[in-house]
């Protein structure tokens, strides 16, 4: 991957900016959208002032890899990541769009995030320490931090436009989107996680947990947004896995750990990031991308 100048803002003249998220800028083309992954990074729901070089391109390439791998389970919104396939108005912006943008079918996003946890980590570990369970899922006593769970569990949450998402019960998910769709998405999410785990472990990465987002196209659910990236998942190096302690990671936990060491109240404005932290964070994203996508073709995993 050729190193290019970090992209913090896109501001693509002549295109209709529909929405600017924490990381992605979304441009409106009617029945299709152009999703551009910038190099912005957020932690504790605050976007840092310092971008992470190559992050957006890595996220786009990893999502495309997984969208292709998951087509046997459920359809997704991806049309192409090749600028040659983008609308004519995009061609003037190829230098920015190359590698970090995805043309997708427009979908109606569902108001829930589908989270699957396979290991005891993060807020799930804190929940287990308090209650012996994670989001209402009872677990055996005596589990340690980073232990693999007896089986993956499904723990949905709300999708907050700003601030923190909130864990919800499966019954609440049913109230929000209906019973049939809730059961279908739970089953699909668990199947996606299981397939992702097998492929990633073959390439030296443990996926401790992840979140999936879905939308509707013609009333049929499809995968949207990103898929099994270091931003939406907790990635651990398999060769360094040691249960009982916090694990080194390929995701932005490295950045969170640094920010936790500061006297910062986790509200804007964010602290300035030292060059070393920016560089090491970028390297972690690159290592995840190399491990996942530089191997052989995607394995067929039922």
DRENDO-1510 file (C-alpha; in Angstrom, 1 decimal, always signed):
<recs>
REC; n; res; u; v; w
REC; 1; UNK; +0.0; +0.0; +0.0 .
REC; 2; UNK; +1.5; +3.3; -1.2 .
REC; 3; UNK; +1.7; +5.8; +1.7 .
REC; 4; UNK; -0.3; +8.9; +1.0 .
REC; 5; UNK; -1.0; +12.1; +2.8 .
REC; 6; UNK; -3.6; +11.7; +5.6 .
REC; 7; UNK; -7.2; +12.6; +4.7 .
REC; 8; UNK; -9.0; +14.3; +7.6 .
REC; 9; UNK; -11.7; +16.1; +5.6 .
REC; 10; UNK; -12.9; +15.3; +2.1 .
REC; 11; UNK; -15.0; +18.4; +1.0 .
REC; 12; UNK; -15.5; +17.0; -2.5 .
REC; 13; UNK; -16.7; +19.9; -4.6 .
REC; 14; UNK; -19.7; +19.1; -6.9 .
REC; 15; UNK; -20.8; +16.2; -4.7 .
REC; 16; UNK; -23.8; +16.2; -2.3 .
REC; 17; UNK; -22.5; +15.6; +1.2 .
REC; 18; UNK; -25.3; +13.7; +3.0 .
REC; 19; UNK; -23.7; +13.0; +6.3 .
REC; 20; UNK; -20.4; +13.3; +8.1 .
REC; 21; UNK; -19.8; +10.7; +10.8 .
REC; 22; UNK; -16.9; +10.3; +13.2 .
REC; 23; UNK; -14.9; +8.6; +10.5 .
REC; 24; UNK; -16.9; +8.4; +7.2 .
REC; 25; UNK; -18.2; +11.1; +4.9 .
REC; 26; UNK; -21.2; +9.9; +2.9 .
REC; 27; UNK; -22.2; +11.5; -0.5 .
REC; 28; UNK; -25.6; +11.1; -2.0 .
REC; 29; UNK; -26.3; +9.8; -5.5 .
REC; 30; UNK; -29.9; +8.9; -5.1 .
REC; 31; UNK; -30.3; +5.1; -5.1 .
REC; 32; UNK; -26.5; +4.8; -4.4 .
REC; 33; UNK; -24.2; +6.4; -1.8 .
REC; 34; UNK; -20.5; +7.0; -1.8 .
REC; 35; UNK; -18.9; +6.2; +1.5 .
REC; 36; UNK; -15.5; +7.8; +2.0 .
REC; 37; UNK; -13.5; +6.5; +5.0 .
REC; 38; UNK; -11.2; +9.3; +6.2 .
REC; 39; UNK; -8.2; +9.0; +8.5 .
REC; 40; UNK; -10.1; +10.5; +11.4 .
REC; 41; UNK; -10.1; +8.4; +14.6 .
REC; 42; UNK; -12.4; +8.6; +17.6 .
REC; 43; UNK; -12.0; +7.4; +21.1 .
REC; 44; UNK; -14.6; +7.6; +23.9 .
REC; 45; UNK; -16.9; +9.1; +21.3 .
REC; 46; UNK; -14.6; +12.1; +20.7 .
REC; 47; UNK; -12.9; +12.6; +17.3 .
REC; 48; UNK; -9.2; +13.3; +17.7 .
REC; 49; UNK; -7.6; +16.3; +16.0 .
REC; 50; UNK; -4.8; +14.1; +14.7 .
REC; 51; UNK; -5.6; +11.7; +11.8 .
REC; 52; UNK; -4.1; +8.3; +11.6 .
REC; 53; UNK; -2.3; +7.8; +8.2 .
REC; 54; UNK; -3.8; +5.2; +5.9 .
REC; 55; UNK; -6.5; +4.3; +8.4 .
REC; 56; UNK; -9.4; +5.0; +6.0 .
REC; 57; UNK; -7.9; +3.0; +3.2 .
REC; 58; UNK; -7.2; +0.1; +5.4 .
REC; 59; UNK; -10.8; +0.1; +6.8 .
REC; 60; UNK; -12.2; +0.2; +3.3 .
REC; 61; UNK; -10.0; -2.7; +2.0 .
REC; 62; UNK; -10.8; -4.9; +5.0 .
REC; 63; UNK; -14.5; -4.3; +4.8 .
REC; 64; UNK; -14.4; -5.2; +1.1 .
REC; 65; UNK; -12.5; -8.4; +1.9 .
REC; 66; UNK; -15.1; -9.4; +4.4 .
REC; 67; UNK; -18.2; -8.4; +2.3 .
REC; 68; UNK; -16.9; -10.8; -0.3 .
REC; 69; UNK; -16.3; -13.5; +2.2 .
REC; 70; UNK; -19.7; -13.2; +3.8 .
REC; 71; UNK; -21.9; -13.2; +0.6 .
REC; 72; UNK; -22.8; -16.9; +1.2 .
REC; 73; UNK; -24.5; -15.8; +4.5 .
REC; 74; UNK; -26.2; -12.5; +3.7 .
REC; 75; UNK; -26.1; -9.9; +0.9 .
REC; 76; UNK; -24.4; -6.6; +1.6 .
REC; 77; UNK; -24.6; -3.0; +0.2 .
REC; 78; UNK; -21.3; -2.9; -1.6 .
REC; 79; UNK; -21.2; -2.2; -5.3 .
REC; 80; UNK; -17.6; -1.4; -5.9 .
REC; 81; UNK; -14.4; +0.1; -4.4 .
REC; 82; UNK; -13.0; +0.8; -7.9 .
REC; 83; UNK; -13.3; +4.5; -8.8 .
REC; 84; UNK; -13.8; +3.4; -12.5 .
REC; 85; UNK; -17.2; +2.2; -11.4 .
REC; 86; UNK; -18.2; +5.5; -9.6 .
REC; 87; UNK; -20.4; +8.2; -11.0 .
REC; 88; UNK; -18.8; +10.6; -13.5 .
REC; 89; UNK; -18.8; +13.4; -10.9 .
REC; 90; UNK; -16.4; +11.5; -8.7 .
REC; 91; UNK; -13.7; +11.2; -11.3 .
REC; 92; UNK; -12.3; +14.7; -10.5 .
REC; 93; UNK; -11.6; +13.4; -7.0 .
REC; 94; UNK; -9.8; +10.1; -7.8 .
REC; 95; UNK; -6.7; +11.0; -5.9 .
REC; 96; UNK; -8.6; +11.2; -2.6 .
REC; 97; UNK; -11.1; +8.4; -3.4 .
REC; 98; UNK; -8.6; +5.8; -4.5 .
REC; 99; UNK; -8.6; +2.9; -2.0 .
REC; 100; UNK; -10.7; +4.6; +0.7 .
REC; 101; UNK; -14.1; +4.8; -0.9 .
REC; 102; UNK; -17.0; +2.4; -1.6 .
REC; 103; UNK; -20.0; +2.9; -3.8 .
REC; 104; UNK; -23.0; +1.2; -2.1 .
REC; 105; UNK; -26.7; +0.6; -2.6 .
REC; 106; UNK; -28.8; +2.9; -0.5 .
REC; 107; UNK; -30.4; +1.1; +2.4 .
REC; 108; UNK; -32.7; +2.1; +5.3 .
REC; 109; UNK; -30.5; +1.6; +8.4 .
REC; 110; UNK; -32.0; -0.3; +11.2 .
REC; 111; UNK; -31.9; +1.3; +14.7 .
REC; 112; UNK; -29.9; -1.4; +16.4 .
REC; 113; UNK; -26.3; -2.7; +16.4 .
REC; 114; UNK; -25.8; -6.4; +16.4 .
REC; 115; UNK; -22.9; -7.2; +18.7 .
REC; 116; UNK; -21.4; -10.7; +19.1 .
REC; 117; UNK; -18.9; -11.5; +21.9 .
REC; 118; UNK; -16.7; -14.5; +21.9 .
REC; 119; UNK; -14.3; -13.6; +24.6 .
REC; 120; UNK; -14.5; -11.9; +28.0 .
REC; 121; UNK; -13.2; -8.4; +27.5 .
REC; 122; UNK; -13.9; -4.7; +27.7 .
REC; 123; UNK; -17.3; -3.7; +29.1 .
REC; 124; UNK; -18.4; -7.3; +29.0 .
REC; 125; UNK; -15.7; -8.3; +31.5 .
REC; 126; UNK; -16.7; -5.4; +33.8 .
REC; 127; UNK; -20.3; -6.5; +33.6 .
REC; 128; UNK; -19.3; -10.1; +34.4 .
REC; 129; UNK; -17.3; -8.9; +37.4 .
REC; 130; UNK; -20.4; -7.1; +38.8 .
REC; 131; UNK; -23.1; -9.6; +37.9 .
REC; 132; UNK; -21.7; -12.9; +36.7 .
REC; 133; UNK; -23.3; -12.3; +33.4 .
REC; 134; UNK; -23.0; -10.2; +30.2 .
REC; 135; UNK; -26.1; -8.2; +29.2 .
REC; 136; UNK; -28.2; -10.8; +30.9 .
REC; 137; UNK; -26.4; -13.9; +29.5 .
REC; 138; UNK; -25.5; -16.0; +32.6 .
REC; 139; UNK; -21.9; -17.3; +32.4 .
REC; 140; UNK; -20.0; -19.9; +34.5 .
REC; 141; UNK; -18.2; -18.6; +37.6 .
REC; 142; UNK; -14.4; -18.2; +37.7 .
REC; 143; UNK; -13.8; -16.9; +34.2 .
REC; 144; UNK; -10.8; -14.7; +33.8 .
REC; 145; UNK; -10.3; -11.6; +31.7 .
REC; 146; UNK; -9.8; -12.5; +28.0 .
REC; 147; UNK; -11.1; -16.1; +28.5 .
REC; 148; UNK; -13.0; -17.5; +25.5 .
REC; 149; UNK; -16.7; -17.8; +26.3 .
REC; 150; UNK; -18.3; -21.3; +26.3 .
REC; 151; UNK; -20.1; -20.1; +23.1 .
REC; 152; UNK; -20.5; -16.7; +21.4 .
REC; 153; UNK; -23.3; -14.5; +22.7 .
REC; 154; UNK; -25.5; -11.9; +21.0 .
REC; 155; UNK; -25.8; -8.6; +22.8 .
REC; 156; UNK; -27.6; -5.9; +20.8 .
REC; 157; UNK; -27.4; -2.2; +21.4 .
REC; 158; UNK; -29.0; +1.0; +20.3 .
REC; 159; UNK; -27.4; +3.1; +17.6 .
REC; 160; UNK; -26.7; +6.6; +19.0 .
REC; 161; UNK; -26.2; +9.5; +16.6 .
REC; 162; UNK; -24.1; +11.1; +19.3 .
REC; 163; UNK; -22.8; +9.9; +22.7 .
REC; 164; UNK; -22.7; +6.3; +23.8 .
REC; 165; UNK; -24.7; +3.4; +22.4 .
REC; 166; UNK; -26.8; +1.6; +25.0 .
REC; 167; UNK; -27.0; -2.2; +25.5 .
REC; 168; UNK; -30.5; -3.5; +25.2 .
REC; 169; UNK; -32.2; -6.8; +25.7 .
REC; 170; UNK; -33.3; -9.0; +22.9 .
REC; 171; UNK; -36.9; -8.4; +23.8 .
REC; 172; UNK; -36.3; -4.6; +23.4 .
REC; 173; UNK; -34.7; -5.4; +20.0 .
REC; 174; UNK; -38.0; -7.2; +19.1 .
REC; 175; UNK; -40.0; -4.2; +20.2 .
REC; 176; UNK; -37.8; -1.9; +17.9 .
REC; 177; UNK; -37.7; -4.0; +14.7 .
REC; 178; UNK; -40.1; -6.9; +15.1 .
REC; 179; UNK; -39.7; -10.6; +16.1 .
REC; 180; UNK; -39.0; -12.3; +12.8 .
REC; 181; UNK; -36.3; -9.8; +11.8 .
REC; 182; UNK; -34.7; -9.8; +15.2 .
REC; 183; UNK; -34.3; -13.6; +15.2 .
REC; 184; UNK; -33.0; -13.5; +11.6 .
REC; 185; UNK; -30.4; -10.9; +12.4 .
REC; 186; UNK; -29.3; -12.7; +15.6 .
REC; 187; UNK; -28.8; -15.9; +13.6 .
REC; 188; UNK; -27.0; -14.1; +10.8 .
REC; 189; UNK; -24.8; -12.2; +13.2 .
REC; 190; UNK; -23.7; -15.4; +15.0 .
REC; 191; UNK; -23.0; -17.1; +11.7 .
REC; 192; UNK; -21.0; -14.1; +10.4 .
REC; 193; UNK; -18.9; -14.1; +13.6 .
REC; 194; UNK; -18.2; -17.8; +13.5 .
REC; 195; UNK; -17.1; -17.6; +9.8 .
REC; 196; UNK; -15.0; -14.5; +10.6 .
REC; 197; UNK; -13.3; -16.3; +13.5 .
REC; 198; UNK; -12.2; -19.2; +11.4 .
REC; 199; UNK; -10.8; -17.1; +8.6 .
REC; 200; UNK; -9.1; -14.6; +11.0 .
REC; 201; UNK; -7.5; -17.3; +13.2 .
REC; 202; UNK; -6.1; -18.9; +10.1 .
REC; 203; UNK; -4.4; -15.6; +9.5 .
REC; 204; UNK; -3.2; -15.1; +13.1 .
REC; 205; UNK; -5.9; -12.9; +14.5 .
REC; 206; UNK; -8.4; -13.6; +17.2 .
REC; 207; UNK; -11.7; -11.7; +16.9 .
REC; 208; UNK; -12.7; -11.2; +20.5 .
REC; 209; UNK; -16.0; -9.4; +19.7 .
REC; 210; UNK; -17.5; -7.3; +16.9 .
REC; 211; UNK; -20.6; -5.4; +15.8 .
REC; 212; UNK; -22.6; -5.7; +12.7 .
REC; 213; UNK; -25.0; -3.1; +11.2 .
REC; 214; UNK; -27.9; -3.9; +8.9 .
REC; 215; UNK; -30.3; -2.0; +6.7 .
REC; 216; UNK; -33.3; -2.8; +4.5 .
REC; 217; UNK; -33.4; -2.8; +0.7 .
REC; 218; UNK; -36.8; -3.7; -0.6 .
REC; 219; UNK; -37.7; -4.9; +2.9 .
REC; 220; UNK; -34.8; -7.4; +2.9 .
REC; 221; UNK; -31.9; -7.1; +5.4 .
REC; 222; UNK; -28.4; -6.5; +4.1 .
REC; 223; UNK; -25.1; -5.8; +5.7 .
REC; 224; UNK; -24.1; -2.1; +5.7 .
REC; 225; UNK; -21.5; +0.2; +7.0 .
REC; 226; UNK; -18.2; -1.7; +7.7 .
REC; 227; UNK; -17.5; -5.3; +8.5 .
REC; 228; UNK; -15.1; -7.0; +10.9 .
REC; 229; UNK; -12.6; -4.1; +10.9 .
REC; 230; UNK; -10.3; -2.9; +13.7 .
REC; 231; UNK; -12.8; -0.1; +14.3 .
REC; 232; UNK; -15.8; -2.3; +14.7 .
REC; 233; UNK; -14.1; -5.3; +16.3 .
REC; 234; UNK; -11.6; -6.2; +19.0 .
REC; 235; UNK; -8.6; -7.9; +17.2 .
REC; 236; UNK; -5.9; -9.7; +19.1 .
REC; 237; UNK; -2.7; -11.3; +17.8 .
REC; 238; UNK; -3.2; -15.1; +18.1 .
REC; 239; UNK; +0.5; -15.8; +18.8 .
REC; 240; UNK; +0.4; -13.5; +21.9 .
REC; 241; UNK; -2.9; -14.6; +23.4 .
REC; 242; UNK; -2.6; -15.2; +27.1 .
REC; 243; UNK; -5.9; -15.4; +29.0 .
REC; 244; UNK; -6.1; -13.8; +32.4 .
REC; 245; UNK; -4.9; -10.4; +31.4 .
REC; 246; UNK; -5.7; -7.6; +28.9 .
REC; 247; UNK; -4.4; -8.5; +25.5 .
REC; 248; UNK; -2.3; -6.5; +23.0 .
REC; 249; UNK; -4.5; -5.6; +20.1 .
REC; 250; UNK; -4.7; -4.5; +16.4 .
REC; 251; UNK; -7.6; -2.1; +17.1 .
REC; 252; UNK; -7.7; +1.4; +18.6 .
REC; 253; UNK; -7.5; +0.0; +22.2 .
REC; 254; UNK; -3.8; +1.1; +22.0 .
REC; 255; UNK; -5.0; +4.7; +21.6 .
REC; 256; UNK; -7.6; +4.3; +24.3 .
REC; 257; UNK; -5.0; +3.0; +26.7 .
REC; 258; UNK; -2.8; +6.0; +26.0 .
REC; 259; UNK; -5.7; +8.4; +26.6 .
REC; 260; UNK; -6.6; +6.7; +29.8 .
REC; 261; UNK; -3.1; +7.5; +31.1 .
REC; 262; UNK; -3.8; +11.3; +30.7 .
REC; 263; UNK; -5.6; +13.7; +32.9 .
REC; 264; UNK; -8.4; +14.1; +30.3 .
REC; 265; UNK; -12.1; +14.1; +31.0 .
REC; 266; UNK; -13.0; +12.4; +27.7 .
REC; 267; UNK; -14.9; +15.4; +26.4 .
REC; 268; UNK; -13.9; +17.8; +23.6 .
REC; 269; UNK; -11.4; +19.2; +22.9 .
REC; 270; UNK; -9.3; +16.1; +22.6 .
REC; 271; UNK; -5.6; +16.1; +23.6 .
REC; 272; UNK; -2.9; +16.4; +21.0 .
REC; 273; UNK; -1.5; +13.0; +20.1 .
REC; 274; UNK; +2.3; +12.5; +20.1 .
REC; 275; UNK; +3.8; +11.5; +16.8 .
REC; 276; UNK; +4.8; +8.1; +18.4 .
REC; 277; UNK; +1.2; +7.3; +19.3 .
REC; 278; UNK; -0.1; +8.3; +15.8 .
REC; 279; UNK; +2.7; +6.2; +14.2 .
REC; 280; UNK; +2.1; +3.1; +16.4 .
REC; 281; UNK; -1.7; +3.3; +15.9 .
REC; 282; UNK; -1.2; +3.4; +12.2 .
REC; 283; UNK; +1.1; +0.4; +12.3 .
REC; 284; UNK; -1.4; -1.6; +14.2 .
REC; 285; UNK; -4.1; -1.0; +11.5 .
REC; 286; UNK; -1.6; -1.9; +8.8 .
REC; 287; UNK; -0.6; -5.1; +10.5 .
REC; 288; UNK; -4.2; -6.2; +10.8 .
REC; 289; UNK; -4.7; -5.4; +7.1 .
REC; 290; UNK; -1.6; -7.3; +6.0 .
REC; 291; UNK; -2.5; -10.4; +8.1 .
REC; 292; UNK; -6.1; -10.6; +6.8 .
REC; 293; UNK; -5.7; -9.8; +3.2 .
REC; 294; UNK; -2.2; -10.7; +2.0 .
REC; 295; UNK; -2.7; -14.4; +2.4 .
REC; 296; UNK; -4.3; -16.9; +0.0 .
REC; 297; UNK; -7.8; -16.5; -1.4 .
REC; 298; UNK; -10.8; -16.4; +1.0 .
REC; 299; UNK; -11.4; -19.8; +2.4 .
REC; 300; UNK; -14.7; -21.5; +1.9 .
REC; 301; UNK; -16.1; -21.9; +5.4 .
REC; 302; UNK; -19.6; -23.2; +6.0 .
</recs>
